[in-house]
Amino acid sequence: MDSHYLIPLISAVIYIPLLLVITLNRPWQKQHKLFITYLVAVTLWSLSTFILRSDFLIEYKLLLFRVVICISVWWVVQLYYFARSFLNLSGGWGIRFGYASLVIFITLAALGYIPPGITFSDGEVSPTYGWWFIVYVIPLIILAGLGVYSLGQRLRTLTDPGERNKIAYLIGAIGVLVIFGFAGITPLASGYPLSHIGAALSACILTYAVIKHELLSINAVLRRGLG
């Protein structure tokens, strides 16, 4: 098994303990629910990419690719929603825009318009690029920009070191996802799963922030278990 399949699987494996610990912690607040939804989405994204890049279900590779890209839009929307909630901000137009983009993208994928085709060889997946790629990328750029901007504005106004650390780690996790994510969906990646390397690094940052800086409130026993 080469790195084309292994990296997405490793990314999912890193996220699963964090997902289990946050899920087991009760009671859930809104931030917990949104973070759990994000973790579910990003874990499914990594697992579905693992299946896509494997030799399983060869005849369904185009369908699997459509599932993967739809889930990738979903986890971006959920991460943005969590960031807004973490800042105690209302959903705003960004949330409505994100979910509307997700619904439109899923609809176009279900109708078979995006992408029109892919090539698959030895774990490398290359879609047929076209107008659909713009529809895919623009919402991701807008939500990533809005999220980082909102967190950056809050970081500038905070004086409490603990709160500044939380925001800084969250910005770091999102920044890693943005850099590796956009590199991974361009032809420059040559089919290599760069996005999932970013996802694995982001999972490590988020896990450290939860353990050391209480990014989310979880009890001490679960925090030690996660550590």
C-alpha positions in Angstrom: 0.0 0.0 0.0 1.6 3.3 -1.1 1.3 6.8 0.2 -1.5 7.7 -2.2 -3.9 5.5 -0.1 -2.1 5.5 3.2 -2.0 9.3 3.8 -5.9 9.8 3.7 -6.2 6.7 6.0 -3.7 8.2 8.5 -5.5 11.5 8.4 -8.8 9.7 9.4 -7.1 7.7 12.1 -5.7 10.9 13.7 -9.1 12.5 13.7 -11.0 9.5 15.1 -9.7 9.7 18.8 -10.4 13.4 18.9 -13.9 12.8 17.6 -14.5 10.0 20.2 -13.3 12.1 23.1 -15.4 15.2 22.2 -18.5 13.0 21.6 -18.1 11.3 24.9 -17.8 14.6 26.8 -21.2 15.7 28.2 -23.1 17.9 28.3 -22.7 19.2 24.8 -22.8 22.9 24.1 -23.3 24.4 20.7 -19.6 24.6 20.1 -19.2 20.9 20.9 -22.0 20.0 18.5 -20.5 22.0 15.7 -17.0 20.7 16.3 -18.3 17.1 16.3 -20.1 17.7 13.0 -16.9 19.1 11.5 -14.9 16.1 12.8 -17.5 13.7 11.3 -17.3 15.4 8.0 -13.5 15.6 7.7 -13.2 12.0 8.9 -15.7 10.8 6.3 -13.8 12.9 3.7 -10.5 11.1 4.5 -12.1 7.6 4.6 -13.9 8.1 1.4 -10.7 9.4 -0.3 -8.9 6.3 1.0 -11.5 4.1 -0.7 -11.4 6.3 -3.8 -7.6 5.9 -4.2 -7.6 2.2 -3.4 -8.3 -0.7 -5.8 -11.8 -1.2 -4.3 -15.0 -0.4 -6.3 -13.2 0.3 -9.5 -16.4 0.7 -11.5 -17.7 3.4 -9.1 -14.6 5.7 -9.0 -16.5 8.7 -10.6 -19.3 8.4 -8.1 -16.8 8.1 -5.3 -15.0 11.2 -6.5 -18.3 13.2 -6.5 -18.9 12.0 -2.9 -15.4 13.1 -1.9 -15.7 16.6 -3.3 -19.2 17.1 -1.9 -18.0 16.1 1.6 -15.0 18.4 1.2 -17.4 21.4 0.7 -19.4 20.1 3.7 -16.4 20.1 6.2 -15.3 23.5 5.1 -18.8 24.9 5.8 -18.8 23.2 9.2 -15.4 24.4 10.1 -16.4 28.0 9.3 -19.6 27.6 11.3 -17.6 26.3 14.3 -15.1 29.2 14.0 -18.0 31.7 14.1 -19.5 29.9 17.1 -16.1 29.9 18.9 -16.0 33.6 18.5 -19.6 33.9 19.8 -20.7 35.4 16.6 -24.0 34.8 14.9 -24.1 32.7 11.7 -24.3 35.7 9.4 -24.5 35.6 5.6 -21.4 33.4 5.4 -23.2 30.4 6.9 -26.2 30.9 4.5 -23.8 31.2 1.6 -21.9 28.1 2.6 -25.0 25.9 3.0 -26.5 27.2 -0.2 -23.2 26.5 -2.1 -23.2 23.0 -0.6 -26.8 22.3 -1.7 -26.1 23.6 -5.2 -22.9 21.6 -5.5 -24.5 18.4 -4.3 -27.4 18.9 -6.7 -25.0 19.4 -9.7 -23.0 16.3 -8.7 -26.1 14.2 -8.3 -27.2 15.2 -11.8 -23.9 14.2 -13.1 -22.6 17.6 -14.2 -19.6 17.8 -11.9 -17.1 16.5 -12.6 -17.9 15.1 -16.1 -15.2 12.5 -15.8 -12.0 11.3 -14.1 -9.0 9.2 -14.8 -7.7 6.7 -12.2 -4.4 4.9 -12.2 -2.4 3.4 -9.4 -4.0 5.5 -6.7 -3.8 8.7 -8.6 -7.1 10.4 -9.4 -7.4 13.3 -11.9 -10.7 14.9 -12.7 -11.7 16.4 -16.0 -11.4 20.2 -15.2 -13.9 22.7 -16.5 -16.4 25.3 -15.3 -17.4 23.1 -12.4 -14.0 23.7 -10.8 -14.7 27.4 -10.4 -18.0 26.6 -8.7 -16.1 24.3 -6.4 -13.2 26.6 -5.5 -14.9 30.0 -5.1 -17.0 29.1 -2.0 -14.0 27.5 -0.4 -11.9 30.6 -0.9 -14.6 32.9 0.4 -15.3 30.8 3.5 -11.6 30.3 4.3 -11.0 34.1 3.9 -13.9 35.0 6.1 -12.9 32.5 8.8 -9.3 33.6 9.0 -10.2 37.3 8.9 -12.8 36.9 11.7 -10.3 35.0 13.9 -7.5 37.5 13.1 -9.7 40.4 14.1 -10.5 38.8 17.4 -6.8 37.9 18.0 -5.9 41.6 17.6 -8.3 42.7 20.3 -7.7 40.0 22.9 -5.4 40.7 25.9 -5.9 37.4 27.8 -3.0 35.0 26.9 -5.1 31.9 27.2 -7.7 33.1 24.8 -5.1 34.4 22.4 -3.5 30.9 22.4 -6.8 29.3 21.5 -7.4 31.7 18.6 -3.8 31.3 17.4 -4.0 27.5 17.3 -7.3 27.6 15.6 -5.9 30.0 13.0 -2.9 27.7 12.6 -5.1 24.7 12.0 -7.2 26.5 9.5 -4.1 28.0 7.8 -2.6 24.6 7.3 -5.8 23.3 5.8 -6.0 26.2 3.5 -2.4 26.0 2.2 -2.3 22.2 1.7 -6.0 22.1 0.7 -5.7 24.5 -2.2 -2.3 23.0 -3.2 -3.9 19.6 -3.3 -6.7 20.4 -5.7 -4.6 22.0 -8.3 -2.8 20.1 -11.1 0.5 21.0 -9.4 -0.2 18.3 -6.8 0.1 15.7 -9.6 -2.5 13.5 -8.0 -0.6 13.4 -4.6 -2.9 13.7 -1.6 -1.5 17.0 -0.3 -4.8 18.0 1.1 -4.8 15.1 3.5 -1.3 15.8 4.7 -2.7 19.2 5.7 -5.7 17.5 7.3 -3.4 15.3 9.4 -1.2 18.2 10.5 -4.4 20.2 11.3 -5.7 17.3 13.4 -2.5 17.3 15.4 -2.8 21.0 16.0 -6.4 20.8 17.1 -5.7 17.9 19.4 -2.8 19.7 21.0 -5.0 22.8 21.4 -7.8 20.7 23.1 -5.3 19.0 25.4 -3.0 21.9 26.4 -5.1 25.0 25.9 -8.7 23.8 26.4 -9.9 24.8 22.9 -13.1 23.1 24.0 -14.1 22.4 27.5 -13.8 18.6 28.2 -13.3 16.9 31.5 -9.8 16.0 32.8 -10.2 12.3 32.5 -11.1 12.5 28.8 -8.3 15.1 28.2 -5.7 12.7 29.8 -7.1 9.9 27.7 -6.8 11.9 24.5 -3.2 12.9 25.5 
